[in-house]
Amino acid sequence: MTDYRARLIGAVVLSVVLLRPCLGEQTANELFWGQQKGVYSVIQFGAKGDGVTDDTAAFQKALDAAAKDGGGIVFVPTGDYLIKGHLNVPMHVTLEGTLRSPGTLNSFKCSKLLAVEGRGSEQGEPFIFLNSGACVKGLAIYYPEQDRKNPVPYPWCIAGAEYDCSVVDVMLVNPWNGINFGLRGNGRHMIRNVSGQPLNIGIFVDHCFDVGRIQNVHFWPFWDGELMLYTQKHATAFKFARTDWQYVDNCFCICYKVGFHFINGSSGPGNAVITNSGADGCPTAVLVEKIQPHSGVSFVNCQFMGTVVVTDQSNGPVKFANCGFWGGKGPYLDLKGLGTVTVTACHFNRHPGDDPVIRADCRRLNVSGCDFMDDGKVQVELGPNVYGATIVGNNMRGGARIENKMKEGKAEIGFNSE
């Protein structure tokens, strides 16, 4: 039986390959996917993919059919699918298209959804809502009525709730707000291989009471290069409220007002470990308003062109290890609050203006093993609210220039070389 089934499956695949030139790409895909148990094609439920016909009902019928069988894949062949409403992806159902790598909007053919509902308001149902265990994969999402000159709000593009929601291999071409995993909790979420140009907020996480994962996200002017000036004045790439362990790896944004933003949500602040990531051309590369005092936030092997701001609301540890800072305006680190900031094995280059490289007025500061590469700059300014500081073992080119304005406490400064 096993050999027979293997030969049968092989015959089906071979038939698809041989018939593809005659049937066309989409029909061949339909023939192949239609043979798979647990796979439902939107074409079978009436979707046209011509960019004109409203395919909302066909998509939802396919999603609901998969849910009735306890889950499965709803396949979206290559095409332009106009969705005038919004979609609800049931538990354990994956809405999956053909996109596997990012690019500009018109550089390749893939499964593309055209979103139009809710123009002019952030309120309303998200374009795609994911229930527990649901996934959206392999899709490009485009808002054809978005204004290139004066962007207008829309509801969230993708949102999820409860647990185990995933967004994988997705291009968010030009949404107002990208992914919201902050509704009623979204523990163990996975966001991976996402690219695009969200115009207001890229990713927001809140009420996550179990580990969340965000990997290989790239927010770049995929849609319109001129809108870099708009996002640099108004937008936030990554925003985190309550999240109990957020792991972020290989994530990048360019020309956003704020790169990584940490706030106090209705259920409290969160914590995060961010590795191999960066914020380029962001006036505020990192903004820490509030984090969990027992765990805080750590940046490892990251690059920043912009200022790191820790506000006076912060009372948890903020750490930078093996990170690079350059360009931008003002100090590279502008630090306040009751927490401890630790900077280890970092380098600072091309520092503009007369501000110190690190302006610290936080409760405690540790700086060690760093390379301050600009001659003649004030490397560290210790403000009156600093109580304890350790500045040792750094390379301070042109000689150490440390301004100590502490009123109490103790600063250990030494073993710094030129």
HUTACOR-V29488 format. One record per backbone hydrogen bond with DSSP energy under -1.0 kcal/mol. NH is the residue of the N-H (numbers start at 1). CO is the residue of the C=O. If there is no record, write none. Layout:
BEGIN
((NH	CO) (NH	CO))
END
This chain:
BEGIN
((5	1) (6	2) (7	3) (8	4) (9	5) (10	6) (11	7) (12	8) (13	9) (14	10) (15	11) (16	12) (17	13) (18	14) (19	15) (20	16) (22	19) (23	19) (24	20) (28	24) (29	25) (30	26) (31	27) (32	28) (33	29) (34	30) (35	32) (36	33) (39	36) (40	73) (42	75) (46	43) (47	42) (51	80) (55	82) (59	55) (60	56) (61	57) (62	58) (63	59) (64	60) (65	61) (66	62) (67	63) (68	64) (70	67) (71	66) (72	92) (73	38) (74	94) (75	40) (76	96) (79	110) (80	49) (81	112) (83	114) (87	127) (89	129) (92	132) (93	90) (94	72) (95	135) (96	74) (97	137) (99	138) (107	104) (112	79) (113	140) (114	81) (115	142) (120	153) (121	118) (127	156) (128	157) (129	87) (130	159) (131	89) (133	163) (134	131) (135	93) (136	166) (137	95) (138	168) (140	111) (141	171) (142	113) (146	143) (157	177) (158	178) (159	128) (160	180) (161	130) (162	185) (164	187) (166	134) (167	190) (168	136) (169	192) (170	193) (171	139) (172	195) (173	141) (173	171) (178	201) (179	202) (180	158) (181	204) (187	162) (190	165) (191	213) (192	167) (193	215) (194	216) (195	170) (196	218) (197	172) (199	175) (200	176) (201	176) (202	236) (203	237) (204	179) (205	239) (206	181) (208	242) (212	245) (213	189) (214	247) (215	191) (216	249) (218	194) (219	252) (220	196) (222	220) (228	225) (229	226) (231	227) (232	228) (234	230) (235	231) (236	200) (237	258) (238	259) (239	203) (240	261) (241	205) (244	208) (245	243) (247	212) (248	273) (249	214) (250	275) (252	217) (253	278) (254	219) (255	280) (257	231) (258	235) (259	284) (260	285) (261	238) (262	287) (263	240) (265	268) (268	265) (271	243) (272	296) (273	246) (274	298) (275	248) (276	300) (278	251) (279	303) (280	253) (282	305) (284	257) (285	307) (286	307) (287	260) (288	309) (289	262) (290	262) (292	270) (295	292) (296	292) (297	317) (298	272) (299	319) (300	274) (301	321) (303	277) (304	324) (305	279) (307	283) (308	332) (309	286) (310	334) (311	288) (314	311) (318	340) (319	297) (320	342) (321	299) (322	344) (324	302) (325	347) (326	304) (332	357) (333	357) (334	308) (335	359) (336	310) (338	314) (341	364) (342	318) (343	366) (344	320) (345	368) (347	323) (348	371) (349	325) (357	378) (358	379) (359	333) (360	381) (361	335) (363	337) (364	339) (365	388) (366	341) (367	390) (368	343) (371	346) (372	395) (373	348) (377	374) (379	401) (380	401) (381	358) (382	403) (383	360) (386	383) (387	363) (388	363) (389	410) (390	365) (391	412) (392	367) (393	414) (395	370) (396	417) (397	372) (399	396) (403	380) (405	382) (410	387) (412	389) (414	391) (417	394))
END
